[in-house]
Amino acid sequence: MRKLSTAFAILVMVSMVMALAPAAMAQGPVKATPGQAVKMVLLPKFLGNLVFDQAHEGALEAAKELQNPEPLQFLGPTPQDSVAGQIEIVTNSVTQGVDAIMLSNNAGDQIAPAAKAAREAGVTFVTWDSPIPSAEGEQVFVAQVDFNETGRVMAEMALNILGPEGGKFAVLSASPDAANQNAWIAALKEVLKEPKYSKLELLDIVYGNDISEDSYNQALALVDKYPEMKLIMAPTTIGIAAGAKALQDEGLCGVEGQEPKVVISGLGLPVEMVSYTLNGCAPQFALWSFRDLGYLTYYVTYLLATGAIKGEIGERFEAGRMGVYTIEKDPTREKGLRVLMGPFTIYDKTNVEAEAK
C-alpha cells in the first residue's frame, strides 16, 4: 500500500511540474505582428559599398513583409569620416525621435557612449556585420557567421591556395577600428598555431581603410616589402577587389603559362571577383549573403522594438523566409548576445560565374 501511495505521489508531482512548465516550452517561436509603426535607421559603416547596398535591399524586403508604415532610413557617413560620422548619425537619430537603430560598427568602442545614450532614451539598438566590442549600448548583435570560424576559413583557403608546402602571406584589412575585422584576424592567428597550418607564415597586417585607392596601394606596398610573399588575405570586399586589380595591373598573377608570383584571397562579392577568379588572381574566396543579413537584422530589430522579444538568451523567434533563430551568448566577446546567421560559401572557378549572374 505504501509503494502504491509513493508511486501515486510521484505521478501527481510529475503532472504538476508539466502543468507549471514555462509557457515557452509549450509555445513555438515568437512571430512578429505586422503593421506596427517603428521608425528605423539602417546605419552601415559608410555609404558607397555594394555589400551595404545589398543589406539595405534585404532590410527593405523585410520592411515590406512586416508592413511597417514608417519608411526605412538608410544613413551612413563617407569612408573618410566613418568613425566620427557614425557617432554623429547615432546622436542625431536619437534627437530626431527614431525608435530603432541598426549599426554596422566601424568605430570600435568609441561609439559605445552614443549607443548607451540611445538606449537610455528608449531607442532599440541592434548591431549587425560588426558589433560593439564591449557590447555597451547594444542589445543584440546579428552575426553573419561565427567569427572564430572566419579565421579557420581564411586559414583553410590559404592552405588550399599555397599547397602543403605552405608559404608566406600578409593580411590586407579594412580599418584598425573595425571590430569584425579585428576579431577575424585574431581568430586567424589562433588557428595558425595548430600543427596543420604550421607552414603558413603571417608576415604583416596592413589597413586600406576600405577605400579602393588605399587598398590598391597597400597591396602593392606589401609586394615591394616582402618579395617572398605568395598570398594576400583580405577579409574585406573592397580590399580584396582593389588588391586583385593591383596584382593584375602589375602582371603578378593570371599570366598565361606562368606561375603567379602573388595571388589574393579573403572575403569578396562574386559579382566583383568573377574575372579575378577566372584569371587566377583570386583562386578562392568566401562570403555570405548580405541581403539575408539585412533582412534578418530588420526582423530582429522590429521584434525588439515592438516588444515581441526582450533580447534575452534562449528566446526563439521566426524571421520570415529565413526561418527560426535563437538568441545566444556571443562566445567571441566577453559580454554581449548574438543571433547567428551563417553559413559561409567558398567561391572558385566552379561556382563564381553562376553566383555573379
N, C-alpha and C positions, 0 to 999 in steps of 0.2 A: 504494500500500500504506500509505503514511504517512497519507494522508487518511482511509482506512478505519479505521486504528487510532485516529486522533483522534476520529472520529465515534463509534466504539465506546466510547472512554473517556468522552465526553460523555454517552452513553446510560447507561453504568454509574453515573456521578455523579448524574444525574437520578434514577435508580432508587433510589440510596442516600438522597438527600435526601427523596424521597417516603416511603421506608420509615422514616426517622428523624423525620418531621414530628411536631410535637406532637400528643399524643392529642386535645387539644381541637379540632384541625382535623378529626379523623375522627369524633369523637363529637358527639352532639347536645347540646342544653341540659341542664343538671343537673335531675334530678327529685327531689322530696322523698321520703323514706322515711316513710310514715305510722306512727303508733303509738308514737313516741318521747315520753318524758315530759320536758316542758320547762315549768318554772314561769315564766309570762309575765305582765307587767303592762302594760296599755294606759293611758297617762297623758296625758289631754287637757290643754288649757290650764286648764280648770276644768270643773266639773260644771254641768248645767242648760242646756246649749246643744244644740239639736236636731241640729246638724251632727255634734257629737261622739258623740251617741247613735247616729246613723246609722253612723259609723265603727265604733263598738262592735258594731253588728249585723253589719257586714261582717267584722270580726275573728272574731266568734263563728261565722259561716258557714265561714270558713277553718279554724278550730279543729276544727269538726265533721268537715270533709273530711279533715283531717290526723290525725284520731283521737288527738289529744293527750289522754292520761288526766288531765293536770293542768288544773283549771279556770282559765279566763282571769280575772285580776283587773282590774277597771275602777276605777281610783283617780284622784281628782282633787281639787284644792283648790276653795275658793269663789272667785268672781270678785274679791272684795275682797282676798283673800290669795293671789293666784295665784303670784306670784314666790317668796315665802318658802315657800308651800305645796308648790310643785313640787320645790324643793330638798329639803324635808323628806321628801317621799314617796320621792324617789330614794335618799336616805340610808337611810331606814328599810327600803326594799325590799332593799337590799344586806345589811343586818344580818339580815334575815329569810330570807335564802338564796334569793332568786329567781334564775333563770337568765338572764332577758332582760327588758329594759325598752324600751318603745316610747313615745317622748316627742314630743308636740306642744309645742314650746318657747315659753314666754311670758316667759322670764327672761333673754333675751339671753345674753351670755357669763357672766352671774352664775352660771349653772348648770354651767359647764364644770368647776370643781373637783370637784363632786359626780359628774359624768359620768366624769371621769378616775379618781376613786376606785372607781367601779363597774367600770370596765374593768380596773383593777389587781386587783380582787377576782375577776376572771374572768367578769363579767356581760356578756352581749351587749347592746350599746347602739345602738339604731336610732332616728332621728328621723323624723317624718312631719308633713306640713302646714306646720311651721315648724321650721327647723333651728337648730343652734348656730352662730352667725355665724363663729366661729373654727374650727369643726369639732373642737375639742378634746374628746376623750372620745367622740366619735361615730364609728361605723364606716361607716354609710351613711345617707343622707337619702332617704326616699321622697317625691319631689316630686309634688304633684298636677298641676301644669302647669309649663311653663318660666316662671320668674319674670320674665324680660325680656319675654316675650310678654304677661304680665299688664298691664304698663304700656301696651303697644300696644293691647290690647283696651279698656282704660279710655279711652284717647285716642280710639279709633275710636267708642266709644259716645257720648262727649261730643260729637264732631263730628256724629254722626248725629242726636243729640237737638237740638243747638243750631243745626245747619244750617251752610251755607257761610260765613255772616256771622260765625260763631263767637260768643264771649261769655265772660263771667267765671264761674269756678266755684271751689269750695273742696273740700277733702278732709276727710271725717269718718272718722278711722281708729280702730283699737282702742286698744292701749296703746303708749306710746313704746318699750317693750322688745320688742315682738313682731317677731321677725326677718323673718317673711314679709311683714308689713305694710310694714315699712321698705324691704325690697327692692323691693316692688311700687311704692311711691311713688317711690323713686329711679329705677326704670325708666320710670315715667310722666314724670318730669321730663326724662329724656334724650330720650324720644320727642317731647315738646313743643318741643324745639329744632329739629325738622325743619320745613321750609317748609310742608308740608301742614297742620300744626297751628298755624301762626303766629298765627291769630286766636283761639286759645284762651288764656285768661289764668288761671293758677292764683293765686288770691288768698291762700289761707291753708291750713294743716293743723291740725286740732284733733283731740282724742282723747276718745272716750266710754268708754274702758276696757272695752269690750264689756259694759257694763251698760246695760240698756234705758233707765232713767230718765236716766242721764248723757248717753247718746247723743241722746235726745229733746231734752234741754235744750241740748245743744251745737248741734244743728241749728237751733233757734230763735234761739240767740245769733248764729249766722252770718247768719241772715236780718236780724236787727236791726243787725248791724255792717256788713253790705255790702248796701245797698239795690239796688245794680246787679247783684248776683249772680243768675244764672239757673239754676244747677245745683249740686247737692251730689253728690260722688262718694264713696261709702262702700264701701271694699273689705273689708267685714266684714258677715256675715249679720245680726248683732244690730244693728249700726249702721244698715244700710240699712232694716231693718224699722221700727226706732224713729224714724228720720228721716222715713220716709214717713208714719208715723202723725202726727208733729208737723206736717208740711206739710198733711196732710189736715185735722187738727183746726183749724188756723188758716185754712182755706179758701184756701190758697195754690196749690192745684192741683186738677185734676179738677172744676172748676166748669163746669156745662153752658153752652155757648155763649160762654165767656170764655177768653181766652188765659191759661194758667197763669203765675203770677209766678215760681215756683221749682219745679223737679222734682228727682228724685233718681235716681241710677244706682249701679252698683257690682257687688258680689258678693252674691247673695241666694239663698234657698231658694224655689223655685216655690210650695210649699205655703203659705209665709208671705207671698209677694209678689203672689199672683194678683189679689187685689182692688185693690191699688195700681197694678198694671199695667193692669188693665181700666179704671180710672177716670182714668188719665193721670198719676198721681203719680210712677210709676216706669215710664216708657215702655219702657225697655230695661235689662236687667241680665244678668249672666253667672254661671256656676258650673260645677262638675264634680260627679262622684258621690262623696260621702263614704263611701258603703257600699263602693264599689270601692277607695277609698283605704285604708280599714281592712282590707279583705280582702287587698290587695296587701302592706300593711305586715306583716301577720301571716305571710304566706308568706315574705317576705324574712327576717324575724327568725327564724322556725323553721329555715330553711335555714342561716342563720349559726350559730345556737345548736347545731344538730346536726352541724355540721362539713361539711355538704354543699357549701357555698361558703365561701370565705375572706374575701370582701369586698374583691376586687381588681378593678382596671379590666379590662374585657373579659370578665368572667365572664358567661355566659349561663345562664338558668335558666327553668324553667316555673313559672308561678303559677296553677295550676288553670284555671278558666274564663276567666281574663284573658289567657292565652297566654304568650308568651316575652318576657323582658326582658333588658337588658344593663346591667351596672354601668358607669358612665362618670364621668369627672371632672366635677365640678359647675362649669360655666362661669360661674356667678353669684357664686361665692365664691373667694377666693384659694386656700383649701385645702378639701378635702372631696370625697366621692364621692356620687353620686346614682343613683337609679333613677327615671326619668321616666315618669309615668303618662299624664296628658292624656286627652282634649282638653277644651277649653272648649266649652260650649254657650251660645249667646246666646238669651235669652228675651224675648219681646214678646207682643203680643195674639194673634199667630198660633199660638203653641205653649204658652203658660204654663198654660192650663187643662188640657190633656191631661197635662202633666207633673205638675201638682199633684194629680191624682187618686190 
